[in-house]
Amino acid sequence: MALMGLLMAVATALATVGSVRVAHHRANSAADLSALAAAKLALVDPEGGCDRASELAAENGVELARCQITGDVADVWTALSISLPLLGRRTVQGRSRAGPTASTAFD
């Protein structure tokens, strides 16, 4: 009986860790896509860039927590609320930055 209890505790812990990892990847992936979309519009329409980032985040099942465009670089933070056994509701966050690459000349 004690062994079954121990196995159940280990299985619950592994399932919880797996759920958190999946949620973290999901939040980061949505942040990446949203940052790319915002950076695409950064110079032309900064407010529209953050609006588009918010739309993409929602389409990916996460919430856009914050969007900041500085020049041609977009910083995006996302949040995903998950429910964990024994721990209740928690929020997993993702962050991404997108913008043009620095060009270097080779001599």
mmCIF file of the C-alpha atoms, coordinates in Angstrom:
data_MODEL
# 
_entry.id   MODEL 
# 
loop_
_atom_site.group_PDB 
_atom_site.id 
_atom_site.type_symbol 
_atom_site.label_atom_id 
_atom_site.label_alt_id 
_atom_site.label_comp_id 
_atom_site.label_asym_id 
_atom_site.label_entity_id 
_atom_site.label_seq_id 
_atom_site.pdbx_PDB_ins_code 
_atom_site.Cartn_x 
_atom_site.Cartn_y 
_atom_site.Cartn_z 
_atom_site.occupancy 
_atom_site.B_iso_or_equiv 
_atom_site.pdbx_formal_charge 
_atom_site.auth_seq_id 
_atom_site.auth_comp_id 
_atom_site.auth_asym_id 
_atom_site.auth_atom_id 
_atom_site.pdbx_PDB_model_num 
ATOM 1   C CA . MET A 1 1   ? 0.000  0.000  0.000   1.00 0.00 ? 1   MET A CA 1 
ATOM 2   C CA . ALA A 1 2   ? 2.841  2.396  0.858   1.00 0.00 ? 2   ALA A CA 1 
ATOM 3   C CA . LEU A 1 3   ? 4.536  1.568  -2.439  1.00 0.00 ? 3   LEU A CA 1 
ATOM 4   C CA . MET A 1 4   ? 1.361  2.430  -4.371  1.00 0.00 ? 4   MET A CA 1 
ATOM 5   C CA . GLY A 1 5   ? 1.154  5.745  -2.540  1.00 0.00 ? 5   GLY A CA 1 
ATOM 6   C CA . LEU A 1 6   ? 4.763  6.501  -3.375  1.00 0.00 ? 6   LEU A CA 1 
ATOM 7   C CA . LEU A 1 7   ? 4.232  5.608  -7.046  1.00 0.00 ? 7   LEU A CA 1 
ATOM 8   C CA . MET A 1 8   ? 1.156  7.854  -7.200  1.00 0.00 ? 8   MET A CA 1 
ATOM 9   C CA . ALA A 1 9   ? 3.123  10.742 -5.655  1.00 0.00 ? 9   ALA A CA 1 
ATOM 10  C CA . VAL A 1 10  ? 5.962  10.289 -8.149  1.00 0.00 ? 10  VAL A CA 1 
ATOM 11  C CA . ALA A 1 11  ? 3.524  10.052 -11.075 1.00 0.00 ? 11  ALA A CA 1 
ATOM 12  C CA . THR A 1 12  ? 1.733  13.220 -9.942  1.00 0.00 ? 12  THR A CA 1 
ATOM 13  C CA . ALA A 1 13  ? 5.038  15.067 -9.582  1.00 0.00 ? 13  ALA A CA 1 
ATOM 14  C CA . LEU A 1 14  ? 6.192  13.995 -13.054 1.00 0.00 ? 14  LEU A CA 1 
ATOM 15  C CA . ALA A 1 15  ? 2.861  14.977 -14.604 1.00 0.00 ? 15  ALA A CA 1 
ATOM 16  C CA . THR A 1 16  ? 3.041  18.374 -12.913 1.00 0.00 ? 16  THR A CA 1 
ATOM 17  C CA . VAL A 1 17  ? 6.585  19.024 -14.122 1.00 0.00 ? 17  VAL A CA 1 
ATOM 18  C CA . GLY A 1 18  ? 5.612  17.942 -17.633 1.00 0.00 ? 18  GLY A CA 1 
ATOM 19  C CA . SER A 1 19  ? 2.587  20.247 -17.643 1.00 0.00 ? 19  SER A CA 1 
ATOM 20  C CA . VAL A 1 20  ? 4.683  23.211 -16.549 1.00 0.00 ? 20  VAL A CA 1 
ATOM 21  C CA . ARG A 1 21  ? 7.306  22.522 -19.231 1.00 0.00 ? 21  ARG A CA 1 
ATOM 22  C CA . VAL A 1 22  ? 4.673  22.286 -21.972 1.00 0.00 ? 22  VAL A CA 1 
ATOM 23  C CA . ALA A 1 23  ? 3.010  25.508 -20.777 1.00 0.00 ? 23  ALA A CA 1 
ATOM 24  C CA . HIS A 1 24  ? 6.379  27.283 -20.654 1.00 0.00 ? 24  HIS A CA 1 
ATOM 25  C CA . HIS A 1 25  ? 7.183  26.230 -24.234 1.00 0.00 ? 25  HIS A CA 1 
ATOM 26  C CA . ARG A 1 26  ? 3.731  27.327 -25.353 1.00 0.00 ? 26  ARG A CA 1 
ATOM 27  C CA . ALA A 1 27  ? 4.102  30.763 -23.732 1.00 0.00 ? 27  ALA A CA 1 
ATOM 28  C CA . ASN A 1 28  ? 7.579  31.242 -25.236 1.00 0.00 ? 28  ASN A CA 1 
ATOM 29  C CA . SER A 1 29  ? 6.497  30.129 -28.705 1.00 0.00 ? 29  SER A CA 1 
ATOM 30  C CA . ALA A 1 30  ? 3.567  32.539 -28.653 1.00 0.00 ? 30  ALA A CA 1 
ATOM 31  C CA . ALA A 1 31  ? 5.917  35.310 -27.460 1.00 0.00 ? 31  ALA A CA 1 
ATOM 32  C CA . ASP A 1 32  ? 8.294  34.560 -30.355 1.00 0.00 ? 32  ASP A CA 1 
ATOM 33  C CA . LEU A 1 33  ? 5.541  34.740 -32.958 1.00 0.00 ? 33  LEU A CA 1 
ATOM 34  C CA . SER A 1 34  ? 4.029  37.856 -31.414 1.00 0.00 ? 34  SER A CA 1 
ATOM 35  C CA . ALA A 1 35  ? 7.388  39.636 -31.232 1.00 0.00 ? 35  ALA A CA 1 
ATOM 36  C CA . LEU A 1 36  ? 8.082  38.880 -34.889 1.00 0.00 ? 36  LEU A CA 1 
ATOM 37  C CA . ALA A 1 37  ? 4.683  40.267 -35.880 1.00 0.00 ? 37  ALA A CA 1 
ATOM 38  C CA . ALA A 1 38  ? 5.176  43.403 -33.783 1.00 0.00 ? 38  ALA A CA 1 
ATOM 39  C CA . ALA A 1 39  ? 8.702  43.950 -35.141 1.00 0.00 ? 39  ALA A CA 1 
ATOM 40  C CA . LYS A 1 40  ? 7.417  43.699 -38.689 1.00 0.00 ? 40  LYS A CA 1 
ATOM 41  C CA . LEU A 1 41  ? 5.185  46.718 -38.040 1.00 0.00 ? 41  LEU A CA 1 
ATOM 42  C CA . ALA A 1 42  ? 7.504  48.505 -35.577 1.00 0.00 ? 42  ALA A CA 1 
ATOM 43  C CA . LEU A 1 43  ? 8.544  51.426 -37.772 1.00 0.00 ? 43  LEU A CA 1 
ATOM 44  C CA . VAL A 1 44  ? 5.362  51.778 -39.802 1.00 0.00 ? 44  VAL A CA 1 
ATOM 45  C CA . ASP A 1 45  ? 2.723  51.424 -37.068 1.00 0.00 ? 45  ASP A CA 1 
ATOM 46  C CA . PRO A 1 46  ? 4.053  50.777 -33.529 1.00 0.00 ? 46  PRO A CA 1 
ATOM 47  C CA . GLU A 1 47  ? 0.597  50.668 -31.913 1.00 0.00 ? 47  GLU A CA 1 
ATOM 48  C CA . GLY A 1 48  ? -0.654 48.400 -34.676 1.00 0.00 ? 48  GLY A CA 1 
ATOM 49  C CA . GLY A 1 49  ? 2.345  46.159 -34.060 1.00 0.00 ? 49  GLY A CA 1 
ATOM 50  C CA . CYS A 1 50  ? 1.327  45.573 -30.460 1.00 0.00 ? 50  CYS A CA 1 
ATOM 51  C CA . ASP A 1 51  ? -2.295 45.080 -31.525 1.00 0.00 ? 51  ASP A CA 1 
ATOM 52  C CA . ARG A 1 52  ? -1.190 42.410 -33.995 1.00 0.00 ? 52  ARG A CA 1 
ATOM 53  C CA . ALA A 1 53  ? 1.002  40.808 -31.330 1.00 0.00 ? 53  ALA A CA 1 
ATOM 54  C CA . SER A 1 54  ? -2.004 40.647 -29.007 1.00 0.00 ? 54  SER A CA 1 
ATOM 55  C CA . GLU A 1 55  ? -4.109 38.997 -31.718 1.00 0.00 ? 55  GLU A CA 1 
ATOM 56  C CA . LEU A 1 56  ? -1.445 36.374 -32.403 1.00 0.00 ? 56  LEU A CA 1 
ATOM 57  C CA . ALA A 1 57  ? -0.990 35.652 -28.709 1.00 0.00 ? 57  ALA A CA 1 
ATOM 58  C CA . ALA A 1 58  ? -4.742 35.119 -28.317 1.00 0.00 ? 58  ALA A CA 1 
ATOM 59  C CA . GLU A 1 59  ? -4.811 32.847 -31.372 1.00 0.00 ? 59  GLU A CA 1 
ATOM 60  C CA . ASN A 1 60  ? -2.113 30.750 -29.664 1.00 0.00 ? 60  ASN A CA 1 
ATOM 61  C CA . GLY A 1 61  ? -4.086 30.509 -26.426 1.00 0.00 ? 61  GLY A CA 1 
ATOM 62  C CA . VAL A 1 62  ? -2.015 32.894 -24.312 1.00 0.00 ? 62  VAL A CA 1 
ATOM 63  C CA . GLU A 1 63  ? -2.446 36.451 -23.097 1.00 0.00 ? 63  GLU A CA 1 
ATOM 64  C CA . LEU A 1 64  ? -0.227 39.321 -24.175 1.00 0.00 ? 64  LEU A CA 1 
ATOM 65  C CA . ALA A 1 65  ? 1.003  40.649 -20.828 1.00 0.00 ? 65  ALA A CA 1 
ATOM 66  C CA . ARG A 1 66  ? 3.126  43.475 -22.199 1.00 0.00 ? 66  ARG A CA 1 
ATOM 67  C CA . CYS A 1 67  ? 4.319  44.831 -25.524 1.00 0.00 ? 67  CYS A CA 1 
ATOM 68  C CA . GLN A 1 68  ? 6.973  47.506 -25.912 1.00 0.00 ? 68  GLN A CA 1 
ATOM 69  C CA . ILE A 1 69  ? 8.359  48.823 -29.180 1.00 0.00 ? 69  ILE A CA 1 
ATOM 70  C CA . THR A 1 70  ? 11.571 50.833 -29.062 1.00 0.00 ? 70  THR A CA 1 
ATOM 71  C CA . GLY A 1 71  ? 12.694 52.030 -32.468 1.00 0.00 ? 71  GLY A CA 1 
ATOM 72  C CA . ASP A 1 72  ? 12.563 48.938 -34.648 1.00 0.00 ? 72  ASP A CA 1 
ATOM 73  C CA . VAL A 1 73  ? 12.819 46.394 -31.819 1.00 0.00 ? 73  VAL A CA 1 
ATOM 74  C CA . ALA A 1 74  ? 9.755  44.742 -30.262 1.00 0.00 ? 74  ALA A CA 1 
ATOM 75  C CA . ASP A 1 75  ? 9.774  43.275 -26.746 1.00 0.00 ? 75  ASP A CA 1 
ATOM 76  C CA . VAL A 1 76  ? 6.848  41.000 -25.935 1.00 0.00 ? 76  VAL A CA 1 
ATOM 77  C CA . TRP A 1 77  ? 5.817  39.293 -22.696 1.00 0.00 ? 77  TRP A CA 1 
ATOM 78  C CA . THR A 1 78  ? 3.107  36.613 -22.656 1.00 0.00 ? 78  THR A CA 1 
ATOM 79  C CA . ALA A 1 79  ? 1.272  34.876 -19.823 1.00 0.00 ? 79  ALA A CA 1 
ATOM 80  C CA . LEU A 1 80  ? -0.503 31.523 -19.665 1.00 0.00 ? 80  LEU A CA 1 
ATOM 81  C CA . SER A 1 81  ? -2.595 30.520 -16.667 1.00 0.00 ? 81  SER A CA 1 
ATOM 82  C CA . ILE A 1 82  ? -2.517 26.800 -15.834 1.00 0.00 ? 82  ILE A CA 1 
ATOM 83  C CA . SER A 1 83  ? -4.063 24.649 -13.132 1.00 0.00 ? 83  SER A CA 1 
ATOM 84  C CA . LEU A 1 84  ? -1.745 22.247 -11.319 1.00 0.00 ? 84  LEU A CA 1 
ATOM 85  C CA . PRO A 1 85  ? -2.723 19.389 -9.018  1.00 0.00 ? 85  PRO A CA 1 
ATOM 86  C CA . LEU A 1 86  ? -2.241 20.301 -5.353  1.00 0.00 ? 86  LEU A CA 1 
ATOM 87  C CA . LEU A 1 87  ? -0.795 23.715 -6.299  1.00 0.00 ? 87  LEU A CA 1 
ATOM 88  C CA . GLY A 1 88  ? -3.833 25.414 -7.853  1.00 0.00 ? 88  GLY A CA 1 
ATOM 89  C CA . ARG A 1 89  ? -3.697 28.089 -10.554 1.00 0.00 ? 89  ARG A CA 1 
ATOM 90  C CA . ARG A 1 90  ? -0.301 29.394 -11.599 1.00 0.00 ? 90  ARG A CA 1 
ATOM 91  C CA . THR A 1 91  ? 0.850  31.729 -14.368 1.00 0.00 ? 91  THR A CA 1 
ATOM 92  C CA . VAL A 1 92  ? 3.663  30.799 -16.731 1.00 0.00 ? 92  VAL A CA 1 
ATOM 93  C CA . GLN A 1 93  ? 5.332  33.644 -18.569 1.00 0.00 ? 93  GLN A CA 1 
ATOM 94  C CA . GLY A 1 94  ? 7.176  33.889 -21.858 1.00 0.00 ? 94  GLY A CA 1 
ATOM 95  C CA . ARG A 1 95  ? 9.322  36.667 -23.273 1.00 0.00 ? 95  ARG A CA 1 
ATOM 96  C CA . SER A 1 96  ? 10.778 37.425 -26.658 1.00 0.00 ? 96  SER A CA 1 
ATOM 97  C CA . ARG A 1 97  ? 12.527 40.229 -28.509 1.00 0.00 ? 97  ARG A CA 1 
ATOM 98  C CA . ALA A 1 98  ? 12.590 40.722 -32.263 1.00 0.00 ? 98  ALA A CA 1 
ATOM 99  C CA . GLY A 1 99  ? 14.097 43.260 -34.587 1.00 0.00 ? 99  GLY A CA 1 
ATOM 100 C CA . PRO A 1 100 ? 16.509 43.610 -37.463 1.00 0.00 ? 100 PRO A CA 1 
ATOM 101 C CA . THR A 1 101 ? 19.883 41.948 -37.276 1.00 0.00 ? 101 THR A CA 1 
ATOM 102 C CA . ALA A 1 102 ? 23.004 44.066 -37.158 1.00 0.00 ? 102 ALA A CA 1 
ATOM 103 C CA . SER A 1 103 ? 24.759 43.870 -40.477 1.00 0.00 ? 103 SER A CA 1 
ATOM 104 C CA . THR A 1 104 ? 28.516 43.461 -40.463 1.00 0.00 ? 104 THR A CA 1 
ATOM 105 C CA . ALA A 1 105 ? 30.739 44.084 -43.443 1.00 0.00 ? 105 ALA A CA 1 
ATOM 106 C CA . PHE A 1 106 ? 33.464 41.563 -44.147 1.00 0.00 ? 106 PHE A CA 1 
ATOM 107 C CA . ASP A 1 107 ? 36.694 42.963 -45.497 1.00 0.00 ? 107 ASP A CA 1 
# 
